[in-house]
Amino acid sequence: MSRLHGSRDFWIAGLRAEGPAFRSAVAEAPPDAEIPPCPGWTVTDLVHHLGSVYRWVRGHAARGVTTPPESRRAPLLEDLPTGPAAVEWWQEEYRLLIEALDALDPELPAWNWAPQAKKASFWHRRMAHETAVHRWDAQMAIGAGEPVETKLAVDGVGEVLDTWLPAGRRQLPSPRHGVVQLVATDAGQEWFLRLRGEGVALLDTSTLLDSDEHHARVYAAGTASDLLLALFGRVPFDVLEVTGDATLLDCLRTG
């Protein structure tokens, strides 16, 4: 397995590409249209959510400290604009986020919720993928979901495996054990994970031995975008080519 390491420029470029596509989708959709991948959410809810995330990240990522920020408080709905004004509000929050991340040294100390280095680069990466997945959500409201760009999707899969899952952010923690192999067929990338009940370990291929004893194994292959969307629960795992114990894949859902 080779791990791709992004950079501030890579993630900001992804954010710059995904933002306009998000805006285009939410501007076209009726504000009260449902978001099929997010049951109970409307287009306006999605706009409010993403803009509020941007505002929250801007408020703490540049503090230069690794202590947690104050608890995140959802803004009162009556304080947020609705209709076309909500899209313009999101656009301003997006502009301010890009401006802030452009100026943010990726090596600056910064709190994050992952079991890894507390650096600002976490937020460059997180905002790129937050926007990409929600762009797809928004497009599904108008029946026009487009795949996440391959390189960005590969890094997004990596973020799930090296950040979300080790942080315990799994939708269905389970006592299951076994090795899972994921393959991005359009990128020549593969990942091996060992499920250890409540824990999960991302492995290098050289650590896997034929003599290893495992309770179950599963292989899942597809485009990087489909892998990413499946891991975030946007599409079912059966959009992938799956062999082995498919129930292990449910242990990898996050978001």
ChimeraX commands (.cxc) that place a marker at each C-alpha (Angstrom):
marker #1 position 0.00,0.00,0.00 radius 0.5
marker #1 position 1.27,3.46,-0.86 radius 0.5
marker #1 position -0.20,6.32,1.08 radius 0.5
marker #1 position -0.86,9.58,-0.70 radius 0.5
marker #1 position 0.02,12.66,1.27 radius 0.5
marker #1 position -1.76,15.83,0.29 radius 0.5
marker #1 position -0.61,19.37,0.83 radius 0.5
marker #1 position -2.22,22.68,1.64 radius 0.5
marker #1 position -2.22,23.62,-2.03 radius 0.5
marker #1 position -3.79,20.29,-3.01 radius 0.5
marker #1 position -6.59,20.58,-0.47 radius 0.5
marker #1 position -7.28,24.23,-1.16 radius 0.5
marker #1 position -7.43,23.44,-4.87 radius 0.5
marker #1 position -10.00,20.75,-4.09 radius 0.5
marker #1 position -11.97,23.19,-1.97 radius 0.5
marker #1 position -11.88,25.79,-4.74 radius 0.5
marker #1 position -13.23,23.24,-7.22 radius 0.5
marker #1 position -15.95,21.82,-5.00 radius 0.5
marker #1 position -17.31,25.11,-3.63 radius 0.5
marker #1 position -18.71,26.53,-6.89 radius 0.5
marker #1 position -20.27,23.15,-7.72 radius 0.5
marker #1 position -21.99,23.12,-4.32 radius 0.5
marker #1 position -23.29,26.64,-4.85 radius 0.5
marker #1 position -24.58,25.82,-8.31 radius 0.5
marker #1 position -26.53,22.82,-7.00 radius 0.5
marker #1 position -28.12,24.58,-4.02 radius 0.5
marker #1 position -28.98,27.61,-6.13 radius 0.5
marker #1 position -30.82,25.38,-8.61 radius 0.5
marker #1 position -32.66,23.25,-6.08 radius 0.5
marker #1 position -35.82,24.46,-4.27 radius 0.5
marker #1 position -34.78,25.52,-0.74 radius 0.5
marker #1 position -37.17,23.02,0.84 radius 0.5
marker #1 position -36.12,20.13,-1.41 radius 0.5
marker #1 position -35.07,17.02,0.50 radius 0.5
marker #1 position -31.47,15.80,0.45 radius 0.5
marker #1 position -31.85,12.06,-0.34 radius 0.5
marker #1 position -28.50,10.99,1.22 radius 0.5
marker #1 position -29.31,12.97,4.41 radius 0.5
marker #1 position -32.80,11.95,5.56 radius 0.5
marker #1 position -34.68,14.78,7.24 radius 0.5
marker #1 position -32.48,17.51,5.75 radius 0.5
marker #1 position -33.56,20.09,3.22 radius 0.5
marker #1 position -31.34,22.07,0.88 radius 0.5
marker #1 position -31.55,25.01,3.31 radius 0.5
marker #1 position -30.47,22.74,6.20 radius 0.5
marker #1 position -27.45,21.62,4.18 radius 0.5
marker #1 position -26.50,25.21,3.31 radius 0.5
marker #1 position -26.78,26.23,6.96 radius 0.5
marker #1 position -24.77,23.22,8.12 radius 0.5
marker #1 position -21.84,23.70,5.75 radius 0.5
marker #1 position -21.66,27.47,6.22 radius 0.5
marker #1 position -21.74,27.04,10.00 radius 0.5
marker #1 position -18.92,24.47,9.85 radius 0.5
marker #1 position -16.84,26.96,7.86 radius 0.5
marker #1 position -17.49,29.69,10.43 radius 0.5
marker #1 position -16.59,27.39,13.33 radius 0.5
marker #1 position -13.32,26.28,11.73 radius 0.5
marker #1 position -12.33,29.88,10.99 radius 0.5
marker #1 position -12.93,30.70,14.61 radius 0.5
marker #1 position -10.41,28.27,16.07 radius 0.5
marker #1 position -8.01,26.81,13.46 radius 0.5
marker #1 position -5.67,29.81,13.52 radius 0.5
marker #1 position -5.42,30.16,17.33 radius 0.5
marker #1 position -1.99,28.53,17.36 radius 0.5
marker #1 position -2.83,26.26,20.30 radius 0.5
marker #1 position -3.75,22.60,20.64 radius 0.5
marker #1 position -6.33,23.02,23.39 radius 0.5
marker #1 position -9.91,22.37,22.30 radius 0.5
marker #1 position -12.05,25.37,21.37 radius 0.5
marker #1 position -15.23,26.14,23.22 radius 0.5
marker #1 position -18.00,23.66,22.58 radius 0.5
marker #1 position -19.46,24.10,19.15 radius 0.5
marker #1 position -22.87,25.71,19.35 radius 0.5
marker #1 position -25.28,25.43,16.48 radius 0.5
marker #1 position -26.56,28.85,15.45 radius 0.5
marker #1 position -30.22,29.54,16.06 radius 0.5
marker #1 position -32.16,28.90,12.89 radius 0.5
marker #1 position -33.93,32.23,13.19 radius 0.5
marker #1 position -30.55,33.95,13.01 radius 0.5
marker #1 position -29.71,32.40,9.62 radius 0.5
marker #1 position -31.07,33.62,6.28 radius 0.5
marker #1 position -33.40,31.49,4.20 radius 0.5
marker #1 position -34.26,31.29,0.52 radius 0.5
marker #1 position -31.80,32.81,-1.98 radius 0.5
marker #1 position -30.24,34.82,0.86 radius 0.5
marker #1 position -29.05,31.58,2.46 radius 0.5
marker #1 position -26.98,30.77,-0.63 radius 0.5
marker #1 position -25.40,34.23,-0.54 radius 0.5
marker #1 position -24.67,33.82,3.16 radius 0.5
marker #1 position -22.97,30.48,2.43 radius 0.5
marker #1 position -20.98,32.09,-0.38 radius 0.5
marker #1 position -19.56,34.68,2.02 radius 0.5
marker #1 position -18.68,32.03,4.61 radius 0.5
marker #1 position -16.97,30.02,1.87 radius 0.5
marker #1 position -15.01,33.07,0.68 radius 0.5
marker #1 position -13.85,33.81,4.22 radius 0.5
marker #1 position -12.84,30.17,4.75 radius 0.5
marker #1 position -10.73,30.13,1.58 radius 0.5
marker #1 position -9.10,33.38,2.66 radius 0.5
marker #1 position -8.36,32.00,6.13 radius 0.5
marker #1 position -6.99,28.66,4.93 radius 0.5
marker #1 position -4.85,30.36,2.29 radius 0.5
marker #1 position -3.16,32.35,5.03 radius 0.5
marker #1 position -2.90,29.45,7.50 radius 0.5
marker #1 position 0.50,27.80,7.93 radius 0.5
marker #1 position -0.17,24.04,7.77 radius 0.5
marker #1 position 2.50,23.47,10.44 radius 0.5
marker #1 position 0.85,25.84,12.92 radius 0.5
marker #1 position -0.23,24.07,16.12 radius 0.5
marker #1 position -3.98,23.53,15.96 radius 0.5
marker #1 position -6.42,21.40,17.85 radius 0.5
marker #1 position -8.16,18.59,16.03 radius 0.5
marker #1 position -10.16,15.56,17.11 radius 0.5
marker #1 position -7.94,12.95,15.44 radius 0.5
marker #1 position -5.23,10.77,17.07 radius 0.5
marker #1 position -2.50,12.42,15.04 radius 0.5
marker #1 position -0.35,15.57,14.94 radius 0.5
marker #1 position -2.21,18.65,16.15 radius 0.5
marker #1 position -1.46,20.82,13.14 radius 0.5
marker #1 position -3.51,23.23,11.05 radius 0.5
marker #1 position -3.09,21.03,7.97 radius 0.5
marker #1 position -5.80,18.80,9.46 radius 0.5
marker #1 position -8.33,21.56,8.72 radius 0.5
marker #1 position -7.17,22.16,5.15 radius 0.5
marker #1 position -7.79,18.49,4.48 radius 0.5
marker #1 position -11.02,18.24,6.48 radius 0.5
marker #1 position -12.65,21.22,4.78 radius 0.5
marker #1 position -11.82,19.93,1.30 radius 0.5
marker #1 position -13.51,16.60,1.99 radius 0.5
marker #1 position -16.39,18.08,3.98 radius 0.5
marker #1 position -17.20,20.23,0.98 radius 0.5
marker #1 position -16.74,17.45,-1.59 radius 0.5
marker #1 position -19.13,15.04,0.13 radius 0.5
marker #1 position -21.75,17.72,0.78 radius 0.5
marker #1 position -21.42,18.92,-2.82 radius 0.5
marker #1 position -22.46,15.42,-3.86 radius 0.5
marker #1 position -25.33,15.57,-1.36 radius 0.5
marker #1 position -26.50,18.87,-2.83 radius 0.5
marker #1 position -26.34,17.58,-6.37 radius 0.5
marker #1 position -28.43,14.57,-5.42 radius 0.5
marker #1 position -31.24,16.98,-4.54 radius 0.5
marker #1 position -31.42,17.79,-8.25 radius 0.5
marker #1 position -30.66,14.24,-9.39 radius 0.5
marker #1 position -27.22,15.10,-10.76 radius 0.5
marker #1 position -24.60,13.68,-8.40 radius 0.5
marker #1 position -21.17,13.79,-10.01 radius 0.5
marker #1 position -18.24,11.66,-8.77 radius 0.5
marker #1 position -15.60,13.19,-6.54 radius 0.5
marker #1 position -12.41,13.84,-8.54 radius 0.5
marker #1 position -10.21,10.74,-8.35 radius 0.5
marker #1 position -7.14,12.12,-6.55 radius 0.5
marker #1 position -9.28,14.00,-4.05 radius 0.5
marker #1 position -11.41,10.91,-3.48 radius 0.5
marker #1 position -8.32,8.75,-2.88 radius 0.5
marker #1 position -7.16,11.20,-0.22 radius 0.5
marker #1 position -10.69,11.21,1.18 radius 0.5
marker #1 position -10.63,7.43,1.56 radius 0.5
marker #1 position -7.27,7.83,3.26 radius 0.5
marker #1 position -8.76,10.39,5.65 radius 0.5
marker #1 position -11.50,7.98,6.66 radius 0.5
marker #1 position -9.02,5.18,7.28 radius 0.5
marker #1 position -6.23,7.13,8.99 radius 0.5
marker #1 position -8.33,9.73,10.82 radius 0.5
marker #1 position -12.03,9.00,11.27 radius 0.5
marker #1 position -11.84,5.31,12.13 radius 0.5
marker #1 position -8.84,5.50,14.50 radius 0.5
marker #1 position -10.64,8.38,16.26 radius 0.5
marker #1 position -13.51,6.01,16.98 radius 0.5
marker #1 position -15.92,7.82,14.66 radius 0.5
marker #1 position -17.59,4.70,13.37 radius 0.5
marker #1 position -21.33,4.51,12.87 radius 0.5
marker #1 position -21.50,0.91,14.07 radius 0.5
marker #1 position -18.75,-0.01,16.55 radius 0.5
marker #1 position -18.76,-3.79,16.70 radius 0.5
marker #1 position -16.80,-6.70,18.18 radius 0.5
marker #1 position -16.00,-7.99,14.67 radius 0.5
marker #1 position -12.46,-9.02,13.77 radius 0.5
marker #1 position -10.88,-9.55,10.36 radius 0.5
marker #1 position -8.95,-8.01,7.53 radius 0.5
marker #1 position -10.57,-5.76,4.94 radius 0.5
marker #1 position -8.97,-4.95,1.56 radius 0.5
marker #1 position -10.18,-1.88,-0.32 radius 0.5
marker #1 position -9.08,-1.12,-3.89 radius 0.5
marker #1 position -9.56,2.09,-5.89 radius 0.5
marker #1 position -9.61,0.64,-9.39 radius 0.5
marker #1 position -9.21,4.00,-11.14 radius 0.5
marker #1 position -6.22,5.07,-9.10 radius 0.5
marker #1 position -4.12,1.93,-8.55 radius 0.5
marker #1 position -4.46,2.33,-4.78 radius 0.5
marker #1 position -5.25,-0.29,-2.16 radius 0.5
marker #1 position -5.62,-0.30,1.59 radius 0.5
marker #1 position -5.61,-3.12,4.14 radius 0.5
marker #1 position -7.30,-2.70,7.50 radius 0.5
marker #1 position -7.41,-5.05,10.44 radius 0.5
marker #1 position -10.58,-4.81,12.50 radius 0.5
marker #1 position -9.96,-5.53,16.16 radius 0.5
marker #1 position -13.35,-5.23,17.76 radius 0.5
marker #1 position -13.70,-1.62,18.80 radius 0.5
marker #1 position -10.32,-0.81,17.22 radius 0.5
marker #1 position -9.06,-0.63,13.67 radius 0.5
marker #1 position -5.53,-0.58,12.27 radius 0.5
marker #1 position -4.43,0.60,8.83 radius 0.5
marker #1 position -1.77,-1.84,7.62 radius 0.5
marker #1 position 1.09,-1.86,5.16 radius 0.5
marker #1 position 0.93,-4.82,2.79 radius 0.5
marker #1 position 4.30,-6.07,3.99 radius 0.5
marker #1 position 2.81,-6.74,7.44 radius 0.5
marker #1 position 0.22,-9.19,6.09 radius 0.5
marker #1 position 1.32,-12.80,6.13 radius 0.5
marker #1 position -0.46,-15.73,4.49 radius 0.5
marker #1 position -0.10,-17.58,7.76 radius 0.5
marker #1 position -2.00,-14.92,9.71 radius 0.5
marker #1 position -5.20,-16.21,11.29 radius 0.5
marker #1 position -8.25,-14.00,10.75 radius 0.5
marker #1 position -11.87,-14.50,11.71 radius 0.5
marker #1 position -13.10,-13.08,8.40 radius 0.5
marker #1 position -11.89,-11.26,5.30 radius 0.5
marker #1 position -13.53,-9.18,2.61 radius 0.5
marker #1 position -12.39,-7.55,-0.62 radius 0.5
marker #1 position -14.16,-4.45,-2.01 radius 0.5
marker #1 position -13.14,-2.65,-5.20 radius 0.5
marker #1 position -14.53,0.28,-7.14 radius 0.5
marker #1 position -13.76,3.83,-8.14 radius 0.5
marker #1 position -12.19,6.03,-5.50 radius 0.5
marker #1 position -15.33,8.17,-5.50 radius 0.5
marker #1 position -17.61,5.19,-4.89 radius 0.5
marker #1 position -15.35,3.95,-2.10 radius 0.5
marker #1 position -15.42,7.36,-0.45 radius 0.5
marker #1 position -19.18,7.77,-0.75 radius 0.5
marker #1 position -19.75,4.24,0.56 radius 0.5
marker #1 position -17.54,4.83,3.59 radius 0.5
marker #1 position -19.54,7.99,4.36 radius 0.5
marker #1 position -22.80,6.10,3.98 radius 0.5
marker #1 position -23.91,7.91,0.84 radius 0.5
marker #1 position -24.14,4.82,-1.36 radius 0.5
marker #1 position -24.48,1.14,-0.45 radius 0.5
marker #1 position -21.40,-1.05,-0.51 radius 0.5
marker #1 position -23.03,-3.14,-3.21 radius 0.5
marker #1 position -22.04,-0.49,-5.78 radius 0.5
marker #1 position -18.58,-2.03,-5.33 radius 0.5
marker #1 position -17.25,-5.41,-6.40 radius 0.5
marker #1 position -17.38,-7.32,-3.13 radius 0.5
marker #1 position -16.20,-10.82,-2.30 radius 0.5
marker #1 position -15.98,-12.42,1.11 radius 0.5
marker #1 position -17.81,-11.38,4.27 radius 0.5
marker #1 position -19.53,-8.16,3.17 radius 0.5
marker #1 position -20.87,-7.54,6.68 radius 0.5
marker #1 position -17.38,-6.45,7.75 radius 0.5
marker #1 position -17.73,-3.40,5.50 radius 0.5
marker #1 position -20.50,-2.02,7.71 radius 0.5
marker #1 position -17.89,-1.63,10.45 radius 0.5
marker #1 position -16.10,0.98,8.30 radius 0.5
marker #1 position -18.95,3.45,7.86 radius 0.5
marker #1 position -18.30,6.85,9.33 radius 0.5
marker #1 position -19.61,10.41,9.11 radius 0.5
marker link #1:1,2 radius 0.2
marker link #1:2,3 radius 0.2
marker link #1:3,4 radius 0.2
marker link #1:4,5 radius 0.2
marker link #1:5,6 radius 0.2
marker link #1:6,7 radius 0.2
marker link #1:7,8 radius 0.2
marker link #1:8,9 radius 0.2
marker link #1:9,10 radius 0.2
marker link #1:10,11 radius 0.2
marker link #1:11,12 radius 0.2
marker link #1:12,13 radius 0.2
marker link #1:13,14 radius 0.2
marker link #1:14,15 radius 0.2
marker link #1:15,16 radius 0.2
marker link #1:16,17 radius 0.2
marker link #1:17,18 radius 0.2
marker link #1:18,19 radius 0.2
marker link #1:19,20 radius 0.2
marker link #1:20,21 radius 0.2
marker link #1:21,22 radius 0.2
marker link #1:22,23 radius 0.2
marker link #1:23,24 radius 0.2
marker link #1:24,25 radius 0.2
marker link #1:25,26 radius 0.2
marker link #1:26,27 radius 0.2
marker link #1:27,28 radius 0.2
marker link #1:28,29 radius 0.2
marker link #1:29,30 radius 0.2
marker link #1:30,31 radius 0.2
marker link #1:31,32 radius 0.2
marker link #1:32,33 radius 0.2
marker link #1:33,34 radius 0.2
marker link #1:34,35 radius 0.2
marker link #1:35,36 radius 0.2
marker link #1:36,37 radius 0.2
marker link #1:37,38 radius 0.2
marker link #1:38,39 radius 0.2
marker link #1:39,40 radius 0.2
marker link #1:40,41 radius 0.2
marker link #1:41,42 radius 0.2
marker link #1:42,43 radius 0.2
marker link #1:43,44 radius 0.2
marker link #1:44,45 radius 0.2
marker link #1:45,46 radius 0.2
marker link #1:46,47 radius 0.2
marker link #1:47,48 radius 0.2
marker link #1:48,49 radius 0.2
marker link #1:49,50 radius 0.2
marker link #1:50,51 radius 0.2
marker link #1:51,52 radius 0.2
marker link #1:52,53 radius 0.2
marker link #1:53,54 radius 0.2
marker link #1:54,55 radius 0.2
marker link #1:55,56 radius 0.2
marker link #1:56,57 radius 0.2
marker link #1:57,58 radius 0.2
marker link #1:58,59 radius 0.2
marker link #1:59,60 radius 0.2
marker link #1:60,61 radius 0.2
marker link #1:61,62 radius 0.2
marker link #1:62,63 radius 0.2
marker link #1:63,64 radius 0.2
marker link #1:64,65 radius 0.2
marker link #1:65,66 radius 0.2
marker link #1:66,67 radius 0.2
marker link #1:67,68 radius 0.2
marker link #1:68,69 radius 0.2
marker link #1:69,70 radius 0.2
marker link #1:70,71 radius 0.2
marker link #1:71,72 radius 0.2
marker link #1:72,73 radius 0.2
marker link #1:73,74 radius 0.2
marker link #1:74,75 radius 0.2
marker link #1:75,76 radius 0.2
marker link #1:76,77 radius 0.2
marker link #1:77,78 radius 0.2
marker link #1:78,79 radius 0.2
marker link #1:79,80 radius 0.2
marker link #1:80,81 radius 0.2
marker link #1:81,82 radius 0.2
marker link #1:82,83 radius 0.2
marker link #1:83,84 radius 0.2
marker link #1:84,85 radius 0.2
marker link #1:85,86 radius 0.2
marker link #1:86,87 radius 0.2
marker link #1:87,88 radius 0.2
marker link #1:88,89 radius 0.2
marker link #1:89,90 radius 0.2
marker link #1:90,91 radius 0.2
marker link #1:91,92 radius 0.2
marker link #1:92,93 radius 0.2
marker link #1:93,94 radius 0.2
marker link #1:94,95 radius 0.2
marker link #1:95,96 radius 0.2
marker link #1:96,97 radius 0.2
marker link #1:97,98 radius 0.2
marker link #1:98,99 radius 0.2
marker link #1:99,100 radius 0.2
marker link #1:100,101 radius 0.2
marker link #1:101,102 radius 0.2
marker link #1:102,103 radius 0.2
marker link #1:103,104 radius 0.2
marker link #1:104,105 radius 0.2
marker link #1:105,106 radius 0.2
marker link #1:106,107 radius 0.2
marker link #1:107,108 radius 0.2
marker link #1:108,109 radius 0.2
marker link #1:109,110 radius 0.2
marker link #1:110,111 radius 0.2
marker link #1:111,112 radius 0.2
marker link #1:112,113 radius 0.2
marker link #1:113,114 radius 0.2
marker link #1:114,115 radius 0.2
marker link #1:115,116 radius 0.2
marker link #1:116,117 radius 0.2
marker link #1:117,118 radius 0.2
marker link #1:118,119 radius 0.2
marker link #1:119,120 radius 0.2
marker link #1:120,121 radius 0.2
marker link #1:121,122 radius 0.2
marker link #1:122,123 radius 0.2
marker link #1:123,124 radius 0.2
marker link #1:124,125 radius 0.2
marker link #1:125,126 radius 0.2
marker link #1:126,127 radius 0.2
marker link #1:127,128 radius 0.2
marker link #1:128,129 radius 0.2
marker link #1:129,130 radius 0.2
marker link #1:130,131 radius 0.2
marker link #1:131,132 radius 0.2
marker link #1:132,133 radius 0.2
marker link #1:133,134 radius 0.2
marker link #1:134,135 radius 0.2
marker link #1:135,136 radius 0.2
marker link #1:136,137 radius 0.2
marker link #1:137,138 radius 0.2
marker link #1:138,139 radius 0.2
marker link #1:139,140 radius 0.2
marker link #1:140,141 radius 0.2
marker link #1:141,142 radius 0.2
marker link #1:142,143 radius 0.2
marker link #1:143,144 radius 0.2
marker link #1:144,145 radius 0.2
marker link #1:145,146 radius 0.2
marker link #1:146,147 radius 0.2
marker link #1:147,148 radius 0.2
marker link #1:148,149 radius 0.2
marker link #1:149,150 radius 0.2
marker link #1:150,151 radius 0.2
marker link #1:151,152 radius 0.2
marker link #1:152,153 radius 0.2
marker link #1:153,154 radius 0.2
marker link #1:154,155 radius 0.2
marker link #1:155,156 radius 0.2
marker link #1:156,157 radius 0.2
marker link #1:157,158 radius 0.2
marker link #1:158,159 radius 0.2
marker link #1:159,160 radius 0.2
marker link #1:160,161 radius 0.2
marker link #1:161,162 radius 0.2
marker link #1:162,163 radius 0.2
marker link #1:163,164 radius 0.2
marker link #1:164,165 radius 0.2
marker link #1:165,166 radius 0.2
marker link #1:166,167 radius 0.2
marker link #1:167,168 radius 0.2
marker link #1:168,169 radius 0.2
marker link #1:169,170 radius 0.2
marker link #1:170,171 radius 0.2
marker link #1:171,172 radius 0.2
marker link #1:172,173 radius 0.2
marker link #1:173,174 radius 0.2
marker link #1:174,175 radius 0.2
marker link #1:175,176 radius 0.2
marker link #1:176,177 radius 0.2
marker link #1:177,178 radius 0.2
marker link #1:178,179 radius 0.2
marker link #1:179,180 radius 0.2
marker link #1:180,181 radius 0.2
marker link #1:181,182 radius 0.2
marker link #1:182,183 radius 0.2
marker link #1:183,184 radius 0.2
marker link #1:184,185 radius 0.2
marker link #1:185,186 radius 0.2
marker link #1:186,187 radius 0.2
marker link #1:187,188 radius 0.2
marker link #1:188,189 radius 0.2
marker link #1:189,190 radius 0.2
marker link #1:190,191 radius 0.2
marker link #1:191,192 radius 0.2
marker link #1:192,193 radius 0.2
marker link #1:193,194 radius 0.2
marker link #1:194,195 radius 0.2
marker link #1:195,196 radius 0.2
marker link #1:196,197 radius 0.2
marker link #1:197,198 radius 0.2
marker link #1:198,199 radius 0.2
marker link #1:199,200 radius 0.2
marker link #1:200,201 radius 0.2
marker link #1:201,202 radius 0.2
marker link #1:202,203 radius 0.2
marker link #1:203,204 radius 0.2
marker link #1:204,205 radius 0.2
marker link #1:205,206 radius 0.2
marker link #1:206,207 radius 0.2
marker link #1:207,208 radius 0.2
marker link #1:208,209 radius 0.2
marker link #1:209,210 radius 0.2
marker link #1:210,211 radius 0.2
marker link #1:211,212 radius 0.2
marker link #1:212,213 radius 0.2
marker link #1:213,214 radius 0.2
marker link #1:214,215 radius 0.2
marker link #1:215,216 radius 0.2
marker link #1:216,217 radius 0.2
marker link #1:217,218 radius 0.2
marker link #1:218,219 radius 0.2
marker link #1:219,220 radius 0.2
marker link #1:220,221 radius 0.2
marker link #1:221,222 radius 0.2
marker link #1:222,223 radius 0.2
marker link #1:223,224 radius 0.2
marker link #1:224,225 radius 0.2
marker link #1:225,226 radius 0.2
marker link #1:226,227 radius 0.2
marker link #1:227,228 radius 0.2
marker link #1:228,229 radius 0.2
marker link #1:229,230 radius 0.2
marker link #1:230,231 radius 0.2
marker link #1:231,232 radius 0.2
marker link #1:232,233 radius 0.2
marker link #1:233,234 radius 0.2
marker link #1:234,235 radius 0.2
marker link #1:235,236 radius 0.2
marker link #1:236,237 radius 0.2
marker link #1:237,238 radius 0.2
marker link #1:238,239 radius 0.2
marker link #1:239,240 radius 0.2
marker link #1:240,241 radius 0.2
marker link #1:241,242 radius 0.2
marker link #1:242,243 radius 0.2
marker link #1:243,244 radius 0.2
marker link #1:244,245 radius 0.2
marker link #1:245,246 radius 0.2
marker link #1:246,247 radius 0.2
marker link #1:247,248 radius 0.2
marker link #1:248,249 radius 0.2
marker link #1:249,250 radius 0.2
marker link #1:250,251 radius 0.2
marker link #1:251,252 radius 0.2
marker link #1:252,253 radius 0.2
marker link #1:253,254 radius 0.2
marker link #1:254,255 radius 0.2
view
